[in-house]
Amino acid sequence: MSSSDSCSHRRRDDVPALDPTDDAHAARPRRATALQRKLLACAVAFGAMTAARGALADARTEARLHFRAGMDLIAQKQFDEGIRQLQKANEILPHPNVTFNIARAHAEAGHIEQALAAYREYIASDPADREQVTRIVEQLEQRLAAQRAAAIPEPKQPAAPAPQQPAPQQPAQGEAPSPPPPAGAPAAQGAPATAATKAPAPGSKAAPGDAARIVGAARTEDVYQETVVTASRGAQSPLDSPNSTTIVTRQDIRLSGITRIPELLRRVAGMDVMQITGGDENVSMRGFNSRLANKILVLVNGRTVKNDVLGSTFWEALSIDVDQIERIEVVRGPGSALYGADAFAGIVNIITIEPGVGKSGFRAGYGDHRQGYASVWASAREGDFAYRLSAGYTRYPRWSREVADDRIDLETSGQSQDLGAQNVRIDLRTSQRLGPQRELTVGAGYSRSELDIYGIGPFNDYNLEVANADVAVAYRSENVNARTYYSNLDGYSLLNAAYLGHTLFAGRPQQHVVNAELEFVKTLRAPRAVVHDFHIGLGYRLKATSWSYLEDDMPLEHQGSVFLQDSMKLGERVTVVASGRLDYVPYLERLIPSPRGSVIVKPTERQAIRLSGSTAFRSPTSLEAYVDLPIQLALPGLELLSTSRTPGSSERPIDPEQIITAEASYLNQQSDYFEFEITAYYNRVSDLIVLAEPQRTTLSQRAHGSGGLNPETGRYTSGFGGFENQSDVYHVFGGELGGRVYPTEGLDIFANYALNRSVHQRPDGRDALEDARTSRHKVNAGVQVRTPIGVDGEVTFHYQSSQVWAEQVPTGTVIATKQYELPAYTLLNARVGYRFLDRAEISATVFNALDGLGDDALQMHPFGNRIGRRFMGFFSYSL
């Protein structure tokens, strides 16, 4: 879908694994009753929202309706009504081009003073063409001055005998009479001033045709059409995108009241969102979610924000917050053809509000369990220079305490047992126009965070203190785009708690990344009937990582890439997109290709049928490639050595994860009152990187010096572990159906459904526990309303079917894999707000409103916290 295929938020928790010997039949009546109560609560909540009358529906859709109506009326020379429609569109969703068209329509109608006022408002937004528009204003001012001068009465002179005037010449038969001179032009010599020749009084209409010659053509492009940039690295409609793309809009963000970015993504069809602790959210797409999830590429304004040590994204450690986000583009499907490694299952590109756009302001919130949120921002433009400066603080509690205060048998990390995540941040982005279609942007961000996260394998409750910093410079022009940035991560990590005599595994993860990209863009015809949108680019990435969990002699990694894309428009209805990229991965010491091909057929201007196929890969992370960590087992004095090298061998056996995908979709935006999309896909996933099954030390290994007593730890190495490529092949069949409806002004309803079915293909003789961690069925639905009196809000509903997880846990002398079943869960979130004084707003949100209505605690991972209900109130003010 192209709007937001949305839903809501949820939580997580620590729930004991279900015992397969439990009597499932005895639990069914109670669960049915709980489900009935939940559905009743959902119906009541939805009914309350949909009962609102006289509200304003989706801002973008409403503004588009008024904009189109206004432009049609102006084209028919019905200026007054057309201007009123454009003004209504601009009230709903302001846009400089709408203001320009209002000014131009006033000028064409002869309303010179009103046109000047609108043009000056347009210039005040510092548009790129302000010099040309300033010249239009000067010409209109001269014309207005001439009109006013002509309207001043002449001083009275002594009466003089009127000269004899010849009788007016009658036109010959069939000849039209001569037209009067244009307004403001001097009368013919000797001719008396008449109503036809006098200039109009101030505020009255001037000659329409005269002003129209000054102001030129109107801007008829649909300024409210959604555009995406992530799928093709250039602005385009979702109808033209080579991948299925969803946009979480600014309105979705504001009306949801959500402050966690992953929870905003839950509303997207096919997204897997999992909260484990108060500071740990993991996101994947179309399956394969996990602790330290690493299957999607997360970008902020095109800059990757993943940590290279673990390959995951620390969402609560970003230097931006939701109040700085313009929109979130989600590409549903692999993107390695343009973005290389790690765009395995999809891409999330967080696009922030541009420097100089919008007003300055602040928002603050506080909730139960000491939740806290604060954000302040300043945005301004001065000529060609603009900036946006933001700062903020966030605090989220744990959903449940891991360690009681009276435990004397445990050693703790020292981090508060009530803290899930805490973030202090500052971010500055600036832009400088260098001329038409040329801009330089410079920015920097810094955040310092404390997080409670879950690692992999036996590393569950884990504390991380981390500082993130970045500096980015980008140049954009009509044909050349360039970007370079530096990012740094510096942290301190250790287990939250361990039994006395056991280690907390303290460590210091660090990373330094320098990234540079150069792209050439050109539109051309070859042959003349085919329009090519051509992109070619080069990339370089320098990565340096270190951690006490990794090998001491880790190398600097120099990664290189080249990509090419050609979007060929064959007439008005068919577009063929061919993309491809080559990445050099130094760990693998080879080039990896990632092709993609798409065919887009548009039966009408606002319908699209898309067929696409692509491949993608995920390269091993620093941890997977260079791990060297002794893990203490439950039995005192024993340890497992987790290493990427097979004992006695120097070879590194891990290959990149691979995915081959085929997708077919249909997107319909034909109506201004609804839109919908249906998508079907097939993914073939192989070489998944997983924790290797531990191998006990053999006599042969002991003879070669492997295993035995580790003098550094004082423990006996009883086995070896690490990472390996899973031999299973997964065949994933799925589909997504979603839509958004605007039945009347005042109501915006969205819903989507995702189906995901995975078939394991195992090699002969391999017997492994089933791992069905992806819910087969997911449902999202929601209602948004805004009312003329300033009351607005949203209710969102989410359902996710049951899961079965296979996780590794330490036992007495080894680490073993066990199965854990998670039941289905539902999640209901709501927000209501009231705007007043045109600047202020108060609002309240509830997360997991259904908590306590059912018998099962909401839990999103078998080791995660149990998710409860949370309330939070906010106050915001714009300057």
N, C-alpha and C positions, 0 to 999 in steps of 0.2 A: 504494500500500500504506500501511498505517497504522503498522506497526512500523517497521523500517528496511529498506528495500529496499537491501541493502548490498553494498558491495564494499570495495575497498581503496585503496591509495595507489600512486602511481607517480612518475615523474620526467620530466626533459626533457633535451634536449641539442642541441648544434650539430652537425648532420650535413650534409654537402654535399648539394645537390639531386641527385636521381637523374637520370642522363643517359638521355633516351629512346632513345638509340642503343645502350644496353647490351644484351647478349644475355640476355634474361630467361629463355630456356629453359635456359641453362647454370646459372642460379642455383637452379632449382626443386628439384633433388635435395637440395642442401644445406639449403634452407629446410624441406623436408619432414622431414629428419632432425632439424633444430633443433626443429620443432614437436613431433615425437615425444618428444624429450627433455624439453621443457617439460611436455607432458601427463603424462609419467611422473612428473616431479617433483611436479606438482599432485596426482596420485593418491596418491603416497606421503605427502605432507603431510596431505591430507584423511583418509587412512586412519589416520594416527597420531592425529589429533584425535578421530575418531569411534570409535576403539578404547577410549577412556576409559570406565570403568564406574563406576556409583554416583555420577555427577555430578549437579549440580542444573541444571535447564534455565533458560530465560528467567525471571528473577526476577518480573517482573510477571505473567506467565502462571501460574507456579506459585502465587504468592501469591493470585491470583484464584481458582484451584481450591480452595485450602484455605479461603479466606474464604467462598465460596459453600457449601461443604460444612458449615462451622461454623454459618452462619446457618440453614441448613435443619435441622440437628440441634437447634439451640436452639429453633426454632419448634415442633419436635416434643417439646419439654421434655426432650431428652436433653442436659442441661447439661454434664456432665463431658466427654463426647466432643466436643461442640460447642466448648467452651472450648479444648480441646486443639488443634482445627483452627484456631481463630482465633489462638492463640499461635504455631502453626507459620507462618501467614501473616505475622504480625508479625515473626518471626525472619527470614524471607526478605526482606521489604520493609516496614519499619516505617511505620505510618501512625497518626496520633492517633485517627482514628475507629475503627480496629480495637481500640486500647486501650480506648476508651470502651465498645465493645460487649462486650469481655471483662469490664470492670467491671460493666456492667449485667447480664450473664448470671450472674456470681457473686452479685449482689444478688438476682436473681430466684430463683436456686437456694437462697438462704438462707445463702450463704457471706459473711457481713458483713465479716469481717476481710480476706478476699481482695479483696472488692469495694472496700473503702476503699483498699487498697494500689494497685489498678489505677486508681482514680479520681485518686489523688494523682499517679500517673505521668502521667495525662492532663493534669492541671492544670499539671504542671511544663513541659509544652510550650507554655504560655501561649496556649491557644486563645481565640478571640473570645468564647466562651460560658463562660469560666471562673467568672464570678460565679454563674451558674445552677448549674453543677456544684459549686461550693463550698457552696451551700445544700443540695444533695443529700448531700454529705459530712457536713455538720453534722447533718442528720437521721439519717443512718446511725450517726454517732458517738453521738448521744443514745440511739438504740435499742440499740446495743452496750453502752453504759454501763448502761442499764436491765437488760439481760440479765445482765450481770456482777454487778450489785447484787442481783438476785433470786437469783443462784446462791450468794451467801454464806450459809452456814447460820446460823439464828437461835440466840442464846444459849440454853442449856438452862434451863428453868424447872421449878420443883417440879411434880411430876405432879398433875394435878387430875382429878377424876372427869369422865369424858367425858359430855357431855350426851346425852340420848336423841335419837337421830336418827331421823326417820321413815324407814320403809322406802322404798327408792328406788321412785319411781312408775314402773310399767311403761307403756310407750306403748300407746295404744289400737291395736287391730288395724288394720294398714295404715298406721300413722303411724311416721315415721322417728325414731330416737332423737335427742335434742338434741346438737348438736356441742359439743365441748369449747371453752372460751374460747381466744382466740388467744394465742400464745406471748408471755410477758412481761406479760399482763394479770393483775390480782389475782384470786385465787380467790373464789368466792362466799362471802359471810359465813358463817362457821361451818363451811365445807367444809374437810376436810383436804387438804393438798398431796399431789398425786399426780404420777406420771411424766407425765401428760398436761398438768398445769398448771404444772409447774416450767419455768423458762426454761432453755434449753440452756446447757451449760458453754461457756466461751470456746472459739472455734474450731469449735464445732458448728453445725449448721444452724439458722437461724431460720425462722419461718413464711414460705414463699416468697411467697404472695400479698401479705403485708404490705409487704415490701420492693419488690415490683414496682410498687405504687401510688406509691412515692416516686420511683423512677428514670424512669418514663415509657417512651416508645416507643424501640425500637432504631433504629439508623441502618442502614437496609437498602440504601442506594445502593451501587453497585459502585465502591468507592474505587480500584480498580485498573484501571478503564476508562480507556483513553487519551483525552485531550481535546486539542483544538487551538483556538487563539484567532485565528490569522492570517486564515483564509479569510473569516470573518464578523465579526471584531473582537469576538468573544464566545466564551466557553468552550462547546464542543460536541464530540460524538463525531465521529470521522472519517466515520462512517456518515451523519451529517447535514450534512456540509460541502458547500457548493455547488461546490467544486473538488476535484480529486484532490489528496490531501495525504499526505505522507510525514513520519514522525517519526524522527529520529535520536536515540535515547534515551541517557540517562545511562549505561546499561549498555553500549551500543554504543561510546560514547566511551571508557569505561574499558577494556573488553576489547580494543579495537583497538590501544591504545598510541599512537595517532596524536596528534601535537601541532599539526598544521596543519589549520585548519578546512576549507579547500577539499578536502583529501584525505578528510575525513569525509563530504563530500557526494558523493564518487565512488560510494558504495554506493547512491545513490538512482537509480531507473530514469529514464532520459531525461536525466540530467545530463551536461553536457560539462565536464570538468575538464582543464586544461592547465597543466603546469608548464613555464616557459621558462627561468628562471634560479633560483638558490638563493633568491631573494627575491620572485619574480614568479609568482603563480598567477592564472589567469584562468578564470572560471566562467560558463557559460551554460546554457541549458535548451532541449532540443529543437531545437538547431541555432544557427548564427550566432555561434559563439564567435570571439574575435579577441584580438589584443593590446589591452590596456586595455579589456577586455570591459565592455560597458555595457547588456546586454539583461535583466538581472535587478535587482530592488530588494533590497538587503541591509539588514536592520534588526537592531538590538540592543535587545531589549525594546520593540519598536515604534518606535524612533528610527532614522532613516536614517543610515548611516555612509559613504555614497558621498562622493567628493570631487567638488564641483560644477565644478571647473576642467576635469577630464577625463571626468567621468561614470563613472569606474571605482571599484573598491574596492581599497584597499591592505590586503589581509588581514593582512599581517605588521606593520601599524602600529596595530592595535587596542589598547585599554587593558585588555582582558580576555584570558584564555587558556582552554584547554579545561577546566582544572580548576574554572572558575567557571561552566560551562555545565550547566544542568539538562536541556535538550533543544534540538534544532534542528527547527523546523517548516519544511517545504518545500512551498509551494503550487505545484503543477505546472500552470501555465497563467496567462494574463494576469490581473492584479489591479488595473488602473487604475480599475475601477469603485468601489473603496474607497480606493486609495492613490495614484491619480493618475499623473503622468508617471513613467516609468522602471520601473514594474511591468509591463514589456513582455512578457516571456516567462514570468515567474514571480516568486516572492517567497521569500527566505530570511530567516526571523526567528529570531535567536539569542536564546534565553530563558535568562537566568542564574539561578542558585540564589538563592532569596529571602533577604533579610536575616534573620538569626536562625535559619535552617534549617541543620542539619548541624553537624558539629564543626569546630573549627579544626585546621589542619594545614599540611603542606608536602610538596612533591614536588620532587626534583632528579634530573636526568639528564645523562649525558655519553656521547658516541659518537665513532666514528672521524671523521677529518677535522675535529676540534675542534668537533663539534656540542655545543651546550649548552642546557639547559633548567632553569629554576628557577621555582617558584611557591610562595608562602606566603600563607595566608589566615587571618583571624580572623572568627568569626561568633558572635553572641550576641544574646539577647533579655532585656530587663529590663522586665517588665510590658508596656505597650503600645508600647514603643520597641524597635527591633531594628536591627542593622547588619551589614554584611559588608564587610570591608576586605581587599583583595588587592594583592599586588605581585609582580613577576616580571621575569625576564630570559630572552631567547631568542637563540641564535646559530645560524644555518644557513650552511654554506659554499657557495661556488659549486660547481656540478657539474663545471665545467671552467674553467680559466683562460682569459681572453680575451687577455691580453698577457703575454708572457714578460718576465723581468727584464732581459734583455740587449737589448731593443728600443730603439735610439737614434734611430729615425726617427719615434717617436710621442711625443706629449705626453699624459699621463694625468691623471685627475681628482684623484689623491691618495688615493682610497679603496683599501683593500687588495684586491688581485686575487684573494684567497682568500675574500673575504666576499660572501655572497649576501644575507643579511638579519641585522640585529641590532636588538633591541627591548628597551627598558627601560620599564616601565609601572607604574602605580599606579591603583587604582580603589576608590571608596568609594560604597556604596549604603546608604541608611537608610530605615526606614519607621516611621510613627507611626499607630497606630490612633486614630481620632477617635470611634469608636462603632460600633454594629452596621452592618456592610457599608460602612463609611467608612474610608478610609485615605489618608494623605499620604506620598508617597515623594520623597526628595531624594537626588541622587547627583551625582558628578563623577568624571571620569577624565582621565588625562594619560599620553601615551606619547611617547617620542623614539626615532626609528628611522633606520637606514641601510638602503637598499634598492638592489638591482641589478635594474632592470626593463627591459622593452623598450617603446619608444614605438611610434608608427605611422609608416608611410611609410619614409623613410630613417633615422629615429631608432631605432636598434636597441639596442645595449648602453648603458644609461643609468643614471647614479647619482642617487639622490635622498636627501637628508637632510630629514626631515620631523618636525615636532612637532604632535601632535593633542591638543586639549583639548575637553572638553565639560562642561556643567552642565545638569542636567535636574531639573524639578519636575513631579510628576504627582499628581492628586487623583482618587480613584475612589470611587464610591458606587453605590447601587442604580440610580439613574436618570441621574446626571450624571457624566461623565468629562471631565477636562481635563488637558492636558499642554502644557508649554512647555520649550524647551531652546535652548541656545546652543552652537554648535560652531565651532571655529577650527582652521584648518590653516595652518601657516607652514613653508615649506620652502626648500631650496636645491637646484637641479638643474643638471646638466651631463652631457655625454657622458663615458663612461668613458675614451675615448681618441680621438685624432684625429691625422692626419699633421701634422708640423711645418708651420706656415704656415696651417693650417686652424683654425677656431674650435671651441671646445668647447660653444658655445651655452649659456653659463651664464645662469641665470635664477632668479627668486625667486617661486614660486607662493604665493599667499595666498588664503584665503577666510574670510569671516565669514558665518554663517548663524544667523538667529533664526527659530524655528518655534513656532507656537502652534496648538492644536487644541481644540475644544470639541465634545462629543458628548452627545446626549440619547438615553437608552435607555428603552423602555417595552414591557411585555407587556400586551396587552389582547385582548378578544374583540369582533369586529364583522364579521358577526353572531355570535351566541353560539356557533355551531358551528365558527367559524374562530378559531384562536389566532394573533395577530400578534406577532412579535418585531420591534420597530420601532427603527431606528437612524437618527438624522439628525445631521449634523455640519457644522461650519464649520472652515476651515483658513486660515492665513496664513503666508507664508514670505517673509522678507527675505533677499536674497542679495547679497553684495558679493564680487567676485573680482578678482584682478589677477595679472599675470604679464608679464614682458618679451616673451613671445611673442604677447601680445594687444594690441589697440588701447589707446591711452593714455586715451581718453575713455569707457571702459566705464561704463554707467549702473548705479545701484542698481536691483535688480529686485524689485518687489513682486508676489508671486504670491498669488492667492486661490483658494479652492475651496469647494464645497458638495457634500455627498454624502447619499444617502438609500438605505436598505435596508429591505425588509419581507420577513420570512420568515413565510409563511402556512402554518400546519399545518392541512390539510384532513382531519380525522379522525386515525386512528392510523397510517396508512400512507403518506400523500402530503403532501409539503411543496413549496411553490412559493416560490422566492426571486427577488425583483426588486431589482436594485441599479442605481444610476446616480450619476454624478459629473460636475460641471462644473468645469474648471480654466481659470483665466485665466493665459495665458502671456505675460508682457510683451514678450518678444522677438518673438513672433508678433502681438501686439496683438489677440488674439482669444480667445474661449472655445472649449474643446475638450471635447465630450461623450464619456463612456465608459460605455455601458450594459452590463449583464450580466443574463442570465436563466437560472435553473436549475429543473429539476423533479427531485425525489428521490422515488422510490417504494421502499418497504421491504416486500418480500413477507413477511418475518419481522422480529422485533426486531433481529436481528443480520445482516441482509442489506440491501444498498442498490443500486438501479439509478439512475444519475444521467445526465441529459441537460442540457447547458449550452451557451450561446453567449455570446460577449462580444467587445468590441473594446478595444484598448489603444493607447497611443502612447508614444513617447519623444521628448521635446523636445530640441532641439540643445543641446549642452554649451557652456560658455564658449569652449572652444577652437574648436569647429565654428562658433560664431556670430560670434566676434570675432577670429579669428586674423589676425595681421599680422606675418609672420616671413619675413625673407630667408634662404633655405637655400643654403648654399654647395655648388656642384656639384663633381664630381670634377676637371673641367678648371679649373686655377687661373684666378682672375679672373672667373669666371662665377657667377651665382646665379639662383635661382628665387624669385620673390616669392609666398609663400603668403598669400592674403588672402581674406576672406569677401565682399568687395565686388568686383563686376566692374569692371575699369578704366573710369573715366569715368562710373560709375553709383553712386548712393547706395542702391540697393535691396539688400535682403538676400534672397537667393533660396531659402533653405533652409526646407523644410517639415518637420514632425515625421514620424518613422517611424510607420507604421501597421500594425496586425495585426488581422485578423478571425479568430476561432477558433470551432470547434464541437467538442464533446467528448462521448463516451459512455463510461460506465464501469460496472463491476459489482464491488462489494466484498462479500466473504463472510467474516464472522467468526463463523459459526454454531457452529463447533467450538472447544473449548478446546485442541485439539491441532494446529490448523493454521488459517491464514487465507490468502486470496489475493485478488488484484485484477487485472482486465484492463481496459485503457483503449485507446480508439481516438480519434484526433483529426485534424482538418484545420486548417491555418493558411494564411491568405492574407497574405503579407507584402509591403508596398510602400513606396516612398519611403525605402529604406535610405540613410543618410547615409554617403557614402564619399569618399575622396580623389578630387578631380577629375583627369581626365587633363590633364597640363600642356599649356598652349597657348603657342606661341612668340610673341614680341613682333611685332606687325605694324607696318607703316609708318604706318597710321592711328593706332594707339595712340601711336607715337612722336610723331606730329604733335600729339597732344593732351597731350603731356608725360608719358606713361606709359612706363616702361622706361628703358633707357639706363643711364648711369653713376649708381650710388647713392653720393652723397657721404659718407653715414654709414659705409658698409662699404668703399668704394673698389673695389667690384666692379661688373661690368656685368650688369644685369638682362636676361637673355635670354628669360624666359618667365614665365608666371603660373600659379599653382596655387591650391589651397584645397580647399573641400569642396562637395559637391553632392548632390542626391537622385538615387539610381540609378533609371534608367527601367525596369529589369527588375521584373517581378512574380514572386514565388516562391510556388508552390503546394506546400505541405509536407503529406505524408500520413505518418502514423506510428501506432505503437501500443506499449504497454508491458504486459508480463505479469510479475507478480511474486508471490512467496508466501513464507511463513515457516512452518516445520513444527517441532512439538515432539513427536517420536514417542515419547519416553519421558523420564522425569525424568533429566536428564543430557545432553540433546542438543538443540541449537537450530540449525536449518539454514535459511538464507535464500538466495534466488536471484531474479534478474530478468533480463529480456531487453527491449531497446528496439530498435525498427525506425524508421528515419527516411529517407524518400525525398523528395527535393526536385526539382520540375520548374520550370525557368526559362521564363518567358514574356517574350521579348525583342521590343521594337518592330521593325518592319520597317526594314531597312537598318542595324541596329546589329550590329556584330560584336565580341564581347568574349570574352576567354578564360574557359573554364569554371572555376568556383570551387566545389568540392565539399568544403569544409572540415569538414563534419559527417560522421562515420562512419555508414554505413548500419546497421551492426550493433554493438551493445554488449551485453556479458554481464557480470553481476556474480554472484558466489556466495560463500558463506562458512559457516563452522561456528564456533559458540561453545560452550565447555564450562566448567563450574565444578564442582569436586569437593569433597566434605566435608573433605578433608585440607588445603584451602586452595590447591590448584593450579588455576589457571584460564587461559584463553587464547582466542585467535581466529586463524583462518586465513582470509584473503580472497583471491579471485581475480578478475581483471578482464581482459576482452578487448575490444579496439577495432579495427574493420576499417580499411582504408586510407583515406587522404584525399588530396585535390588542392587545394593552396592557390594563389591568385593574389595575389601581393604586389608592391608597388611598390618599386623599387630605383633608386638613382641610377646613371646612366651618365655618359659624358663630358660631354655638353651638355644632357641632359634626364633626367627621372625616368620610367622605363618599367615596365610591368607584365609580370611573368613568372610562369610556372607552376612549382610545386614539388610533387612527389609524396612522400607519406609512407607507408611500409608499415604494415601492421597490427602491433599489438604486444600482448603479454600482460604482466600484472603480478601478482606474488604477494607478499603481505605476511603476516607472522605475529607473534604476541606470545604469551609465556608468562609467568605471574607466580605468586608464592607468597605467601600471606597468613599472618602468624603474630602471636601475642600479641594478636590482635583489633584491633591498631592499626597494624601495620607491614606493608609489602609490598615485595618486590623483584621486578623484572620486566625482561625484555629484549625488544626488538623488532628485526625485520629488515624493511627496505623494499626491494622489487625483488629478492627472493631468487633469481629466475631469471637475473639478470645474469651474462653469461659463458657461458650454456648455448646461446645461439643465435649466429648469424653477424651479425645486424643489431643495432646499438646502438639502444636505446630512445630515441626522440625524439618530442616532442609538438608541435613547431612547426618549420618548415623552418629558421628562424634560431636556434632555441633550443639550449640545452646538451644534450649527450648525458648520459642519466641512468644513474647507476651504482648499485651496491648500498650500503646504509647500515645500520649497526648502532648501537643505542643501548641503554644500561642505565639503570634508574630505581630510586630508593628513595623511598618515601612513608611518612608517619607522621601519624596523627591524634591529637590531644590529648584 
